[in-house]
């Protein structure tokens, strides 16, 4: 029975029976996996390698290919991210990252980009000082990159109807933030001028019924676009929009994930309650996928 070695970051850890633990992790070469760690409860066998957010080198084996659980043999901690667990807000944000990764990452299928995204997001969270940049800017960068990775990146650069670009708002030199209407099902936004005309023409063209709309400022959208071309660890340094603007952007990105990413269910993200964020999942966005 061959042993497998890989680097893993703990996403979830639950007790099983009295002495064991089932851990779920995102790995460097095998995607999302779940493993049974025998005799790991109230034991020093794995040290702190099975703590939430911990990055570790794993060794596991599997008796049968069809088995849902790997058998974890060894785990050696590489980075514990203790700084996250010592700060309640950072821990809540890291928990939200983990929830998202559990939902998005493919099971037992290599996804190196997602592993790197998660690892670097945790590092940015642990090391970062988020004043005056709001911490939610990092979360929105994480969400935007998940959409980008999945191939479901919305059309954020220009108005869906008239083609007016986001760049044109900045070139106008106005100090006022314009409000964009995000059309979730159509995968983009329309400008205020087109919004006055209503949404009937978009419904007819896209054959979408019951359109869900949300609003977000051009300043937050600028941050969102910048995050798509910026390493996640640098996202807090490039963000300029306010906390309230990023809260609106969060609802937009969450709604886009739910509607456009196959398999992303509509169950509320539990960690949101600790971050004071309003979820867009309270309102139906149409048929679940």
Secondary structure, 3 states (H helix, E strand, C coil): CCCEEEEEEEEEEEEECCCEEEEEEEECCCEEEEEEECCCCCCCCCCCCCCCCCEEEEEEECCCCCCCCEEEEEEEEEECCHHHHCCHHHHHHHHHHHHHHHHHCCECCCCHHHHHHHHHHHHHHHHCCCCCCCCHHHHHHHHHHHHHHHCCCCEEEEECCCCCEHHHHHHCCCCCCCEEEEECCCCEEECHHHHHCCCHHHHHHHCCCCCCEEEEEHHHHHHHHHHHCCCHHHHHHHCCCCHHHHHHHHHHHHHHHHHHCCCCCCCCCHHHHHCCCCCHHHCCCCCCC
